[in-house]
Amino acid sequence: MTDTADKGDEGIDEQRIKTAVDALMQILKANRLERWVYLTISVVSFLVLLVIVVFELIKGSIDTTTFVAMFGTTGIVGVCVARVLEVWKDCVKLLTSILLGNIQK
């Protein structure tokens, strides 16, 4: 077999891989600020949650305000993580479409 036949048998050539990596880098650069904002919000919310838990362990009782604050911070963490995962889902979709050759020109 020739080299071209071998490349065709592989299914994914170097040009598609390069295109996929370039597209992935563009998506990651475009969403860098968004990812950092969500990461920062998640970390701050998690720290607030830990402070609330420690405060409640020391205090020994829970009131409505603290209970709402605990649920609020866990909700914020959940939303931020979901948004970061959405970016990665978009990256995987793009990579799959490029590597399988289904990208529209």
N, C-alpha and C positions, 0 to 999 in steps of 0.2 A: 504494500500500500504506500501511497505517497503521503507527504506531510499534510496536504490539504484534505485528503480523505480522513486522516487521523483526527484533524481538528473538527471536521464535520461530525465524526462519531462521538466526540466528547460532548457535544450539545451546547456547550457554552464556550465561546471563543474569548480571547483576551480583550478584544474591543468592547464586547458587552460588559465584561467585568470592569474595565476602566470606566465605561459610561455609568455603570451602576455605582461605583465608588464615588465618582464625581458628583452624581446626583445626590447621593447620601450626604456628602460633605456640604453641598449647597443647602439641603434641608436643615442640617444641623447648625450651620452658620446662621441661617435665617431665623431659627428658633432659639438661638443661644440665650438671648435676653429673657425670653419667656420661660425657658427651663430654669434659669437662675432665679427668677422671681418666684416661681412655684416652689423651688427647692428651699429658698429662704423662708417663705411663708410656712412651709411644712415644718421646717426646723423650729421656727419660733413658736408655732402652734403646739408642737410636741413638747417643747420646753415649758410652755404655759401649762399644759396638761400635767406634766410631772410636778410642777410647783403646786398645782391644785391638789394633786394626790398626796403629796408630802404634807401640805397644810392640813388636809382633812385627817390624815393619820395622826398628826400631832394634836389637832383639835378634838378629835374623837366623835364628831357628829357631822352630819351633812345638812345643809339648808338648800332651799330652792335655787338661790342664785349660784351657788357652787355647782349644783347638779346641772344647771343650764350651761354654765361655763365649760364643764367637762364635755358635754355633748357638742357644744359649739366648736371647741378646738378639735375634737375627733372628726367632725364633719368637714372642717377646713382642710385637715390633713388628707382626708379621703378624696375631696374634690381636686386638690393639687396633684396628688399621685395619679388620679385618673387623667388629668390633662397632660402630664408628662408621658404617661403610657400611650395617650392618643398620638403624640408626636412620633413615638417609636413605632406605633402601628402603621402610620403613614409611611415611615421609612421602609418598613418591611413590605408593604404593598408595592411601593415604587421599585424596590429591589427585585421583587418577584416578577413584576411586569417586564422589567428590563431584561432580566436574566432568562426569562422564558420567551422573550421576543414579542411580547404582546403590546409593546408601547406604541402609541399612535403618533405618527409624525406629522 
